[in-house]
């Protein structure tokens, strides 16, 4: 099972992949673990949500349900949830 930080980095990289962040912004957030970002504020649409779930799954081997994104609406909350479940 991956740790919280490993899941957080996978999520950040997935957000770069769907063009919500630049690689530089993801690196900045990765270096500041306490900083959090609400996924809804990134302008993610329904197709981006599906792409995000698929990208995370491809890089972790763990299925990500859309409901999990809804219930854990920030990068840190989602990473924590994924590392505990």
OpenMM code with the backbone's topology and positions (N, CA, C; nanometers):
from openmm import Vec3, app, unit

residues = "UNK UNK UNK UNK UNK UNK UNK UNK UNK UNK UNK UNK UNK UNK UNK UNK UNK UNK UNK UNK UNK UNK UNK UNK UNK UNK UNK UNK UNK UNK UNK UNK UNK UNK UNK UNK UNK UNK UNK UNK UNK UNK UNK UNK UNK UNK UNK UNK UNK UNK UNK UNK UNK UNK UNK UNK UNK UNK UNK UNK UNK UNK UNK UNK UNK UNK UNK UNK UNK UNK UNK UNK UNK UNK UNK UNK UNK UNK UNK UNK UNK UNK UNK UNK UNK".split()
positions = [
    Vec3(0.0844, -0.1185, 0.0000),
    Vec3(0.0000, 0.0000, 0.0000),
    Vec3(0.0887, 0.1245, 0.0000),
    Vec3(0.0476, 0.2237, -0.0759),
    Vec3(0.1230, 0.3477, -0.0847),
    Vec3(0.0950, 0.4357, 0.0367),
    Vec3(0.1914, 0.5203, 0.0667),
    Vec3(0.1766, 0.6137, 0.1781),
    Vec3(0.0985, 0.7372, 0.1333),
    Vec3(0.0623, 0.8171, 0.2296),
    Vec3(-0.0074, 0.9429, 0.2032),
    Vec3(0.0717, 1.0279, 0.1038),
    Vec3(0.2011, 1.0449, 0.1275),
    Vec3(0.2821, 1.1289, 0.0387),
    Vec3(0.2932, 1.0709, -0.1017),
    Vec3(0.3004, 0.9393, -0.1117),
    Vec3(0.3051, 0.8765, -0.2446),
    Vec3(0.1746, 0.9011, -0.3200),
    Vec3(0.0607, 0.8848, -0.2524),
    Vec3(-0.0675, 0.9124, -0.3164),
    Vec3(-0.0786, 1.0604, -0.3518),
    Vec3(-0.0324, 1.1466, -0.2635),
    Vec3(-0.0388, 1.2911, -0.2903),
    Vec3(0.0403, 1.3251, -0.4164),
    Vec3(0.1575, 1.2682, -0.4298),
    Vec3(0.2379, 1.2947, -0.5491),
    Vec3(0.1733, 1.2389, -0.6751),
    Vec3(0.1118, 1.1222, -0.6653),
    Vec3(0.0406, 1.0656, -0.7805),
    Vec3(-0.0749, 1.1580, -0.8210),
    Vec3(-0.1482, 1.2087, -0.7240),
    Vec3(-0.2595, 1.2991, -0.7525),
    Vec3(-0.2075, 1.4270, -0.8180),
    Vec3(-0.1002, 1.4837, -0.7641),
    Vec3(-0.0425, 1.6051, -0.8232),
    Vec3(0.0011, 1.5805, -0.9674),
    Vec3(0.0659, 1.4690, -0.9917),
    Vec3(0.1092, 1.4360, -1.1277),
    Vec3(-0.0100, 1.4149, -1.2207),
    Vec3(-0.1156, 1.3536, -1.1693),
    Vec3(-0.2361, 1.3337, -1.2498),
    Vec3(-0.2996, 1.4681, -1.2853),
    Vec3(-0.2957, 1.5627, -1.1920),
    Vec3(-0.3502, 1.6960, -1.2190),
    Vec3(-0.2674, 1.7691, -1.3247),
    Vec3(-0.1385, 1.7438, -1.3274),
    Vec3(-0.0540, 1.7980, -1.4348),
    Vec3(-0.0961, 1.7351, -1.5674),
    Vec3(-0.1197, 1.6050, -1.5654),
    Vec3(-0.1581, 1.5320, -1.6856),
    Vec3(-0.2879, 1.5797, -1.7475),
    Vec3(-0.3801, 1.6257, -1.6641),
    Vec3(-0.5075, 1.6755, -1.7181),
    Vec3(-0.5077, 1.8281, -1.7282),
    Vec3(-0.3904, 1.8857, -1.7181),
    Vec3(-0.3695, 2.0295, -1.7425),
    Vec3(-0.4334, 2.1216, -1.6395),
    Vec3(-0.4454, 2.0740, -1.5150),
    Vec3(-0.4940, 2.1603, -1.4078),
    Vec3(-0.3804, 2.2357, -1.3411),
    Vec3(-0.2609, 2.1801, -1.3515),
    Vec3(-0.1403, 2.2398, -1.2939),
    Vec3(-0.0287, 2.2341, -1.3951),
    Vec3(0.0628, 2.3257, -1.3813),
    Vec3(0.1889, 2.3135, -1.4545),
    Vec3(0.2786, 2.2206, -1.3727),
    Vec3(0.3775, 2.1607, -1.4340),
    Vec3(0.4715, 2.0789, -1.3559),
    Vec3(0.5376, 2.1588, -1.2439),
    Vec3(0.5626, 2.2857, -1.2690),
    Vec3(0.6252, 2.3713, -1.1670),
    Vec3(0.5335, 2.3906, -1.0461),
    Vec3(0.4050, 2.4133, -1.0717),
    Vec3(0.3091, 2.4310, -0.9621),
    Vec3(0.2948, 2.3009, -0.8830),
    Vec3(0.2930, 2.1872, -0.9515),
    Vec3(0.2840, 2.0581, -0.8820),
    Vec3(0.4074, 2.0363, -0.7950),
    Vec3(0.5241, 2.0715, -0.8459),
    Vec3(0.6481, 2.0568, -0.7681),
    Vec3(0.6453, 2.1484, -0.6459),
    Vec3(0.5930, 2.2684, -0.6644),
    Vec3(0.5810, 2.3631, -0.5524),
    Vec3(0.4884, 2.3070, -0.4447),
    Vec3(0.3750, 2.2531, -0.4865),
    Vec3(0.2813, 2.1938, -0.3901),
    Vec3(0.3393, 2.0686, -0.3255),
    Vec3(0.4141, 1.9894, -0.4009),
    Vec3(0.4756, 1.8689, -0.3446),
    Vec3(0.5753, 1.9052, -0.2356),
    Vec3(0.6397, 2.0194, -0.2494),
    Vec3(0.7387, 2.0625, -0.1514),
    Vec3(0.6748, 2.1242, -0.0271),
    Vec3(0.5481, 2.1609, -0.0371),
    Vec3(0.4777, 2.2218, 0.0757),
    Vec3(0.3600, 2.1341, 0.1138),
    Vec3(0.3895, 2.0295, 0.1851),
    Vec3(0.2903, 1.9270, 0.2186),
    Vec3(0.1659, 1.9832, 0.2861),
    Vec3(0.1812, 2.0861, 0.3656),
    Vec3(0.0671, 2.1408, 0.4382),
    Vec3(-0.0298, 2.2178, 0.3515),
    Vec3(0.0162, 2.2654, 0.2359),
    Vec3(-0.0720, 2.3410, 0.1478),
    Vec3(-0.1689, 2.2460, 0.0790),
    Vec3(-0.2932, 2.2873, 0.0746),
    Vec3(-0.3954, 2.2020, 0.0153),
    Vec3(-0.4709, 2.2803, -0.0908),
    Vec3(-0.5340, 2.2097, -0.1819),
    Vec3(-0.6086, 2.2725, -0.2908),
    Vec3(-0.7405, 2.1988, -0.3066),
    Vec3(-0.8490, 2.2752, -0.3150),
    Vec3(-0.9798, 2.2160, -0.3416),
    Vec3(-0.9873, 2.1811, -0.4895),
    Vec3(-1.0241, 2.0586, -0.5178),
    Vec3(-1.0310, 2.0115, -0.6558),
    Vec3(-1.1305, 2.0932, -0.7381),
    Vec3(-1.2416, 2.1326, -0.6777),
    Vec3(-1.3441, 2.2074, -0.7510),
    Vec3(-1.2920, 2.3425, -0.7992),
    Vec3(-1.1982, 2.4003, -0.7271),
    Vec3(-1.1438, 2.5310, -0.7647),
    Vec3(-1.0471, 2.5229, -0.8828),
    Vec3(-1.0171, 2.4014, -0.9271),
    Vec3(-0.9262, 2.3840, -1.0398),
    Vec3(-0.9988, 2.3857, -1.1735),
    Vec3(-1.1306, 2.4010, -1.1689),
    Vec3(-1.2083, 2.4051, -1.2917),
    Vec3(-1.2208, 2.2695, -1.3595),
    Vec3(-1.2179, 2.1647, -1.2814),
    Vec3(-1.2279, 2.0293, -1.3354),
    Vec3(-1.3708, 2.0036, -1.3810),
    Vec3(-1.3851, 1.9611, -1.5064),
    Vec3(-1.5171, 1.9257, -1.5570),
    Vec3(-1.5367, 1.7746, -1.5465),
    Vec3(-1.6515, 1.7255, -1.5927),
    Vec3(-1.6839, 1.5838, -1.5758),
    Vec3(-1.5849, 1.4929, -1.6492),
    Vec3(-1.5396, 1.5329, -1.7665),
    Vec3(-1.4416, 1.4505, -1.8391),
    Vec3(-1.3068, 1.4496, -1.7675),
    Vec3(-1.2704, 1.5631, -1.7094),
    Vec3(-1.1442, 1.5702, -1.6353),
    Vec3(-1.1470, 1.4819, -1.5114),
    Vec3(-1.2641, 1.4729, -1.4480),
    Vec3(-1.2783, 1.3860, -1.3302),
    Vec3(-1.2519, 1.2411, -1.3698),
    Vec3(-1.3088, 1.2004, -1.4808),
    Vec3(-1.2875, 1.0630, -1.5278),
    Vec3(-1.1405, 1.0412, -1.5608),
    Vec3(-1.0789, 1.1382, -1.6308),
    Vec3(-0.9363, 1.1276, -1.6635),
    Vec3(-0.8506, 1.1224, -1.5377),
    Vec3(-0.8866, 1.2037, -1.4381),
    Vec3(-0.8124, 1.2048, -1.3116),
    Vec3(-0.8210, 1.0690, -1.2437),
    Vec3(-0.9412, 1.0132, -1.2347),
    Vec3(-0.9590, 0.8815, -1.1721),
    Vec3(-0.8788, 0.7743, -1.2457),
    Vec3(-0.8838, 0.7776, -1.3789),
    Vec3(-0.8123, 0.6770, -1.4576),
    Vec3(-0.6608, 0.6916, -1.4418),
    Vec3(-0.6123, 0.8147, -1.4402),
    Vec3(-0.4682, 0.8376, -1.4261),
    Vec3(-0.4183, 0.7895, -1.2901),
    Vec3(-0.4926, 0.8208, -1.1853),
    Vec3(-0.4539, 0.7758, -1.0504),
    Vec3(-0.4551, 0.6235, -1.0456),
    Vec3(-0.5581, 0.5629, -1.1023),
    Vec3(-0.5673, 0.4171, -1.1020),
    Vec3(-0.4505, 0.3531, -1.1777),
    Vec3(-0.4169, 0.4101, -1.2925),
    Vec3(-0.3049, 0.3565, -1.3717),
    Vec3(-0.1726, 0.3627, -1.2958),
    Vec3(-0.1579, 0.4652, -1.2116),
    Vec3(-0.0307, 0.4842, -1.1419),
    Vec3(-0.0261, 0.4237, -1.0024),
    Vec3(-0.1400, 0.3728, -0.9557),
    Vec3(-0.1415, 0.3122, -0.8222),
    Vec3(-0.1942, 0.1698, -0.8219),
    Vec3(-0.2679, 0.1330, -0.9260),
    Vec3(-0.3319, 0.0028, -0.9269),
    Vec3(-0.4568, -0.0017, -0.8408),
    Vec3(-0.4959, 0.1143, -0.7899),
    Vec3(-0.6136, 0.1221, -0.7031),
    Vec3(-0.7243, 0.1955, -0.7760),
    Vec3(-0.8431, 0.1351, -0.7804),
    Vec3(-0.9572, 0.2002, -0.8428),
    Vec3(-0.9961, 0.3235, -0.7624),
    Vec3(-1.0281, 0.4302, -0.8330),
    Vec3(-1.0734, 0.5532, -0.7684),
    Vec3(-1.2153, 0.5803, -0.8164),
    Vec3(-1.3073, 0.5824, -0.7245),
    Vec3(-1.4467, 0.6086, -0.7568),
    Vec3(-1.4732, 0.7587, -0.7543),
    Vec3(-1.5605, 0.8028, -0.8415),
    Vec3(-1.5949, 0.9448, -0.8445),
    Vec3(-1.6496, 0.9888, -0.7095),
    Vec3(-1.7233, 0.9013, -0.6433),
    Vec3(-1.7777, 0.9328, -0.5112),
    Vec3(-1.6660, 0.9633, -0.4111),
    Vec3(-1.5515, 0.8979, -0.4275),
    Vec3(-1.4387, 0.9239, -0.3377),
    Vec3(-1.3852, 1.0650, -0.3583),
    Vec3(-1.3892, 1.1141, -0.4816),
    Vec3(-1.3479, 1.2526, -0.5066),
    Vec3(-1.4471, 1.3497, -0.4442),
    Vec3(-1.5736, 1.3170, -0.4535),
    Vec3(-1.6770, 1.4037, -0.3962),
    Vec3(-1.6645, 1.4082, -0.2441),
    Vec3(-1.6435, 1.2921, -0.1828),
    Vec3(-1.6331, 1.2835, -0.0371),
    Vec3(-1.5015, 1.3379, 0.0169),
    Vec3(-1.4006, 1.3477, -0.0670),
    Vec3(-1.2667, 1.3950, -0.0272),
    Vec3(-1.2243, 1.5026, -0.1266),
    Vec3(-1.2783, 1.6249, -0.1109),
    Vec3(-1.2700, 1.7267, -0.2161),
    Vec3(-1.1394, 1.8056, -0.2270),
    Vec3(-1.0383, 1.7680, -0.1508),
    Vec3(-0.9098, 1.8365, -0.1644),
    Vec3(-0.8004, 1.7342, -0.1926),
    Vec3(-0.6892, 1.7818, -0.2407),
    Vec3(-0.5768, 1.6925, -0.2708),
    Vec3(-0.5346, 1.6159, -0.1461),
    Vec3(-0.5167, 1.6858, -0.0354),
    Vec3(-0.4694, 1.6201, 0.0869),
    Vec3(-0.5719, 1.5216, 0.1434),
    Vec3(-0.6996, 1.5596, 0.1412),
    Vec3(-0.8033, 1.4683, 0.1921),
    Vec3(-0.8114, 1.3421, 0.1072),
    Vec3(-0.8028, 1.3589, -0.0250),
    Vec3(-0.8081, 1.2429, -0.1123),
    Vec3(-0.6867, 1.1529, -0.0905),
    Vec3(-0.5690, 1.2120, -0.0792),
    Vec3(-0.4472, 1.1334, -0.0559),
    Vec3(-0.4553, 1.0598, 0.0773),
    Vec3(-0.5053, 1.1275, 0.1804),
    Vec3(-0.5185, 1.0622, 0.3116),
    Vec3(-0.6169, 0.9480, 0.3053),
    Vec3(-0.7309, 0.9708, 0.2421),
    Vec3(-0.8324, 0.8664, 0.2295),
    Vec3(-0.7747, 0.7458, 0.1557),
    Vec3(-0.7070, 0.7712, 0.0451),
    Vec3(-0.6529, 0.6615, -0.0347),
    Vec3(-0.5462, 0.5837, 0.0410),
    Vec3(-0.4680, 0.6519, 0.1216),
    Vec3(-0.3625, 0.5809, 0.1955),
    Vec3(-0.4182, 0.4979, 0.3095),
    Vec3(-0.5385, 0.5310, 0.3544),
    Vec3(-0.6003, 0.4589, 0.4657),
    Vec3(-0.6986, 0.3517, 0.4223),
    Vec3(-0.7323, 0.3501, 0.2940),
    Vec3(-0.8356, 0.2551, 0.2469),
    Vec3(-0.7821, 0.1734, 0.1337),
] * unit.nanometer
topology = app.Topology()
chain = topology.addChain("A")
for resn in residues:
    res = topology.addResidue(resn, chain)
    for name in ("N", "CA", "C"):
        topology.addAtom(name, app.Element.getBySymbol(name[0]), res)
